[in-house]
């Protein structure tokens, strides 16, 4: 084995590890190659700055000292006996101790590495557990926000339904279409109501100024029912006007009944002239 090692190292251009020598010489055990290298006198060794063993530790590198291949072979032949020398028990024990020590060191290093990996795994599990708790808290917060949004949407829909119901009620009351038309109709009704009240006040003044007191109910030729947010209604019978006012009061809170007393009649003549004749009391 030593001759083969010297032959390989003599043509090598750089340092070689025991594993590389074993691969080159087709030996099974790099440990036996390393043991043989330690017994050789013409071989230098160092700790590799870049190469590592399977356990992650720096590997040992070897190369020949500054001697020729023939000089190295001469040294080996000089040290060789005529008969093959059988290794004594002490040498075998020493070799076994070296192999066992190396294996024990490798096992210890592997155990340390496994402990480090287990510690890293434990820390990773703790980290993942904290992240899972954070994710669960965020999911709960998102669910609460979704419930609040759903409630806001329901409130908005309810408010919209209330507004639509109010619009339909107003349109039904005034007989108009659209919010703008409803506003205009309310303004018109308020103006008509003002004019009606002015006429009623004028009629009352005329009645008060007359020589003979006249019963308003007897002089009435109809009745006007007025209620907030409703179009004034003209009825001919007092009973119907009172019933309409009561119904309006239930819905709007107030209903007023006014007697319509004739003041005069406007007629169109044949000459297309309009004339107003005051009616005698």
Secondary structure by P-SEA (a helix, b strand, c coil): caaaaaaaaaaccccccaaaaaaaaccccaaaaaaaaaacccbbbbcccccccccccbbbbbbbccccaaaaaaaaaaacccccccccaaaaaaaaaaaaaaaaaaaaaaaaaaaaaaaaaaaaaaaaaaaaaaaaaaaaaaaaaaaaaaaaaaaaaaaaaaaaaaaaaaaaacccccaaaaaaaaaaaaaaaaaaaaaaaaaaaaaaaccccccccccccbbbbbbccccbbbbccaaaaaaaaaaaaaaccbbbbbbbbbcbbbbbccccbbbbbbbcc
